[in-house]
Amino acid sequence: METEEKQEEVDGIHRWIAISVSVFLFSFVLIVMGLIFPFRFVFLLCVGWASYLVRTFSRLTISPSQTLMFLSTLLLFAVGFHLYCRRIKTKVTAEPAEVITWQRRWSLSLVTMFLLLAVSGICVISVTHQFFWMATTQDKIFEKLYMGNARQAARRSTSKNNLKQIGLALHNYHDMYRQFPVGGTFDKAGQPQHSWATQLLPYLDHKTLYEQINFDQPWTAADNREPFKTRLHVLQSPGMPYDFTEAEGEAAGYKPAHYAANSRVLSANSGMDLRKIKDGTSNTILAGEVRSGIKAWGDPTNFRDPTEGINRNPRGFGSKFKGGTHVLLGDGSVRFLSEDIDPGVLKALSTPNGGEPVGEF
């Protein structure tokens, strides 16, 4: 008999080890395949309430009067419950003369159990709410875990492709006019006329739109309003807000550009010949993504200084993509610059003929 019991115990241990190893191997395979959603989901479902507590406790104010009322009510309930049970409940042993009255600890145990049941119900409701939140809010956990990385990669790829098209248009313009377009044209009185993006329209497959613009009038003239209300998807990053952050641009109906030119290469009434980029085209920024101070694509002031930093200054370059931004270099390539890039390296990339050593970036 003892041998059979020991054998059953050993078999049980073996089954437990086999199940544990199987679960471990299955989990390992899922992680290797990148399918970490089940683990993250269980983790967030279990501890997601922690962030709620952090947010709630910071705004929580304890009312002494309500706290005292709760404690008083709980005490009255416990006393009343004990007196009621003591009145109707007795434990009679085999001896009729021996009667054991209802014990205080029994009342305390039952009241504690009622409190635990109430708290458990609240916890169940909270877990249900947490699950519902993860499934239905704007930041849906299912969508975020399954599609978030893929969507972010697709947006970055689209933005890079936009910059490459802009780079190709800049070089086609250069082949035609032997220089890049000026960052923005201004008349003798300093009034803004037209932007570098407007001059690139024929090279961005928008020749018809280009022909609708009256270049004898500024871009804000009534005759030019309709053309500049046209949305140019090649000038919009999918990681950015769809329209302006500037109220006047939005009110006028102009469409935005999520890319700006490097003011050290394309600036007011100033374009540059490739031969003047002494630092090398692969070491000089032509344009890049912007995340603040968004201007219309027809605005002649749509250029800025990269040395203001990456994601550090509203007047500098930046993006909604985590960790940095994409920039277009003079050779037509697109690079992702970290927001922690060395300021000296960023300055070297910003100047066309500064002579600074660029180094790794």
N, C-alpha and C positions, 0 to 999 in steps of 0.2 A: 504493500500500500504506500509506504513512504517513498519507494522507488518511483511509483507512478506519479505521486504528487511532485516529486523533484523534477521528473521528466516534463510534466505539464508546466512547471515554473520555468524550466529552461526553454521550452518551446515558446512560452509567452515572451521571454526576453528576446529570443531570436526574431519573433514576429515584430516586436517593437523596434529592434535594430533595423530590420528590413524596411519597415515603414518609414523610419527616420531617414535612412540612407536614400530611399526612393524620393521622398519629399525634398531632401537636400539636392539631389542630382537634378530633379525637375526644376527646382528654383534656380540652380546654377545655369542650366540650359536657357531658361527664360532670360536671365540677366545677360548672358553672353549674346543672345539674339537681340538685345536691346529692349525686350518687352518687360520693362520695370513697372508698367502701369499697375498691375495687381498689388504689388508691394507698396507703392506710393499711395494707392487708393486706400488700402487697409490702414496704413500709417496715418494719413490725413483724417480718415473717418474716426480713428481712435483718439487722436490728439488735436484735431482741428478746433476743438472747443477752447484750447489754450489761448489762441489768438483772440478769441471772443472775450475771454476773461481779461486779457491784458487791456483790450480796448475798453471793456466795461468798467474795470476797477478804477481806471484813470478818471472816469466821469461819475463814479459811484459816490454818493453822499449818504452817510448813515444818519438816520433820523432817531435821536434818543427817545422821542415820544413813541414812535412806532415800534422800536425795539422793545421798550418797556411794556407796551401793550401786548406784543407777541409773547413775551416771556410770562406775563401775567395770565394771559389766556391759556398758555400751555400748562402752567401750574394749576389753574382752576380745573382744567380738563383732567389732569392727572389725579388731583384730589377727588373730584367728583366721580371719576371712573373707579377709583379704589374704593370709595365708600359704597358705591352701587354694587360692585362685585362682592364686597365684604358682607353686604346685607343678604344677597340672594345665593351666595355660593359658600358652601361649607364642605369639608371633606370628612366623611364619617367613616371610621375604621370599623373593625369587627366588633369592637366594644362600643355599645350604644352610648355609654357615658363619655367616651372620648371623642371630642369634636375639634377638628383643626380648622380654624378660621382662615379666611382668605389672607394670603401673605402680601406684605408691602412690595417685596421684590417681584412678585408675580405681576402686580400692576405696573411696576417700573419696566419690566421686560416687555409687556404688551404695548405700553405707550411708546417705548423705543422702537418696537417693531412697526407700529403705525407710522412713526416718523420716517423710518427707513423705507417703507413702502411708498410714502409720499415723495421722498427724494428720488427713489427709483423711477417713479412715474415721470417726474420732471426730467430725469436723465434720459429716459426713453424718448420723450418728446424732443429733447435737445438733439439726440442722435438722429432722430428722424428729420428734424429741421436741418441739421448739418448735411445729411445725405441729399435732401431736397435742394439746398443751396448749391451744393457741388454739381447738381444735375441741371439746374435751371438758370443760374445767374449769368451775367454777361461773361464772366471769367469761368465758364463751365469747365469743371475739372476733367471731364471726359474729353472735351474738345481740346482743352489746354494740354493734356498729357499726350493724347494721340496725335493732334494736329498742330500743336503749338510750334514745335521745332521745325516741322515741315513747312508751315506757313512762314515762319521767320526766314528760313533758308530761301523760300521762293521769293519773298519780298526783297531780300538782299540781292538775289540774282537779277531780279527785274530792275532794281536801281542801278546795279553795275552795268547792265545792258543799256539803260538809258544814258549813262555817262559815256559809254563807248560810242553810242550813236552821236552824242554831242561832240565827242572827240573827232569822229570821222567827218562830221559836218564842218568843224573848225579847220581841219586839214584840207578839205575840199575847197573851202573858202580861201585858204592860204594859197592853194595851187592857182586859184583864179586871180587873186589880187596881190599876191606876194607878201601878204601880211595877214595876221589874224584880225577879226573885226574889232573895232574900238569897244571898250567896255560900255560906253554910253555916249551918245552925241549930244552936245549942248551948243546952243547958238551963241552969238557974240555977247548977248546980254546975260549969259549963264543959265538960260532957261532950258530945262531938259527936253530932248526931242525923241530919240529912239534908243533902244537897247541892243546889246550884242545878240540876244536871242532873236530879235526881230530881223536882224541882218542875216541870220542863219536859216530863216524859214525855207528858202528854196532848196537848201541842202538837208532839210529835215522832212522832205516830201510834203511841203506845204507851200508850193509855188503859187497856187491859186490864191491862198490867203495873203501871201506877200504882195500880190498884185492889187489887192483890195485896199492896201494901206496908202494913204497920201503922205509921202515923206516931206512934202512942203509944209505940212502941219505937224504940230507936236502930237505925241501918242495919245494925249488926253483930249485932243480936239473932238468936237462933236462928229466930224466926218470919220474919225478913226475909232469911235467907241465900239461899234459892232465887231470889227475884226478882233479887237483885244478882249472881247467876251468869249472868244473861242477857247475851249479847253484843249491844251496840248499835253497828251498823256506822256510824251517823251520827256516832258519837263516836270513831271509829277512823280514823286517817290511813293510807292504803296505803303511805306512805313510811316508816312506823315499824314497830318490832318488833310482832308480833301480840299478845303478852301483856306482863305486867308486867316491869319490871326490879327490882321490890321483891319479895323472897322471901316476905314474909308475905302479900302480896296474892295471889301465885300459889298459895301453899300453901292458902289459904282458898277458892280457886276463884272469887274475884271477877273481874269483867271490867274491863279498863282503859278510861280515857279519854285520848286523845291531844290533848285540848284542855283548857285551863284558863281560868278567869275572871280578869279584871283585879281584883286585890285593892283597888284604889283606887276601884272602882265597885261590885263585888259582893264583900263580905267577910263576916266573922262577924256573924251576926244583923243584917246591914245590906244593904238593897237601895236602889236609887236611882230617883227620879222623873226622867223626861226633862227636866223643867223645871229641875232642879238642875244639869244639865250645861251650865254657863254658857259653856264654851269651844267649844260646838257639837258636835253628834253626829258630824259628819264629821271631827272632830279629836280624838275620844276613843276609845280602845281598850276594847272590851267583853270580848273573849276572844282567844285565839290558840293556835297549835300549841305543843306541848312535846315535847322529845326526851329528857329525863332526869327522874328522880324521878317517874316515871309513877304516878299514883294511880288507884284504882277510880272509876268514874263515880258511885258512891254515896257516895264519901268527902266529908264536909263541908269538908275542908281543901283541896279541889282549886281553889285560887286562888293567884295569885302576882303579884309586882310586876314589871311590864315594864321598869322602870328598871334592873333588874339586867343588862340587855343582851340582845342577840340572839345566840344560840349562844355566849355567853361565860360563863354562870354556870348551874350545875345548877338554881338556884332561879328562873331567868328563862325567857323564851320562846325557842323554837328549833325547828328541824326538820332532817330528813335531806336536805332539798332544798338544793342548792348555793347558797351566797351569802346566805341569809336565811331568813325565815319568813313565813307568812301570818297576818294578824290580822284580826279582825272589828271594824269600827268601829260607833259608835253609830247611824249611819243605815242599818245593814244591809249596807253595802258591805264588800268584802274586798280588802285591799291586801297586797302583798308588800313587807315591810320588809327592807332590806339589813342585814346584820350589821355594816356599817360606818357605819350611820346616826349622825348627830351626837347625842351623849348629851343635849344640850339639847333637840333636837327630839323625841327619844324620851320625855323627861320631860314635855314639853308634851302629847304624845299620850296619856300615861299618866294625867294628872290631869284630872278632869272640870271643875274650876273654878279652876285655878291661875292663869289669866290670862296664861300665857306665850305669846309669839308662836310659832306652829308653823312657818311657812315651808314650803319645799319638802321633800317626803319621798317 
